[in-house]
Amino acid sequence: MASPTLGDHPTAGDTGDQSRPDGVRPPPPPPPPPGPVARPGRPPVTVPQVRAQKRRDGADPIVMVTAYDEPGARIADGGGVDVILVGDSLANNVLGYEDTLHVTIDDMVRHTAAVARARPAALVLGDLPWMSYHLSAEQAVTSAAALVRAGAEAVKLEGGPSRARVIEAIVDAEIPVMGHLGLTPQSVLAMGGYRVQGRDVGSARALVDAARRVEDAGCFAVVLEGVPDVVAAEITSVLSIPTVGIGAGPDCDGQVLVFHDLLGLGAGPVPKFVRPYARLAEVATAAVAAYAADVRGGAFPGEAETYHGSDSLRAAFAGPEGGAAGSGAVG
Ligand code: KIV
């Protein structure tokens, strides 16, 4: 992104002074309003549109990816995704925590607002973090409203029948809700780790029932994370709302991946269900190493990256006394 005060393409003779003649900098433009403002050529994606994206009805698969900031949202939107999830995986991928239990509603509001400032055509989905909807329906609606006021157009929350009441309350407040079932990372302590869910017939049936329950509570779609392919296929077939899978096989109505996994930005091995489409951490590390070598070797900055002084400025500092002539300092 260009520096807020200097142009990013200095040219020979450019002193870099962007001030007005009276020396006063113009005020920065006001931030864009959050909400579905389309980029040229792409209409904004809406909740009813996503709600209708059942593959069995001939719809295209839903493409969803996480993003946590303005550049990430710009890249995701430029890639043409349908939904940008400001996931609570912010915790692991950006803030350096071990799990998602450490992000707060304030963290999610700040990052949802950053994503919304990209004005993506993709639907902005804000994730409700742990303990922002567990205490009461009123707390859940208040938290969901905070995300909407930050720029989210819908919210996502984890859990099945035990969350039906809060889903109903949020939907009743006119805020669309996406459910999240299976391996729900906010339940890491209760699950005893990150484990694929619904592996036996009993727990698989319970997942199907939970999916029916969140649909009945008013969810417009549901994420299925870390469940066997056949269970995801069964849930997808019994629901009228779309399913969005992550580690749930190919039969869901859509797929979601974490931005950092998809782009190879993370450290360490990725889970089985991830396909890295790039290795940007390697590219970025090599770029920083090249910069470091150039600075240490005197190759950066060069002519093209330098603001050149005018001839008169140059003359003032030329000659035997150099800087002392211009400054009046005694050498
Ligand atoms: O926060 C997140 O990244 C998520 C996805 C895994 C669905 O909830």
Residues whose N, C-alpha, C, O or C-beta is under 5 A from the ligand:
A	BS01	KIV	T66 G87 D88 S89 V223 I246 V256
